[in-house]
Amino acid sequence: MIYTIAGLLGIALGAWRAKKAGGNWADMAQYAAGFGIAFLLIGFIITLIVHRMAV
């Protein structure tokens, strides 16, 4: 569940950063995809660590 929230946060942050830098819609989409994937992976790793520690 946390990786979904982290992924959505990454998408929003990536689009915001591209817009702040003056990018067009394609730049915003690329940044959103990159940040979304990165944050999703980080959230997934955190989820795995938390579940392993609970056992």
Secondary structure, 3 states (H helix, E strand, C coil): CHHHHHHHHHHHHHHHHHHHCCCCHHHHHHHHHHHHHHHHHHHHHHHHHHHHHHC
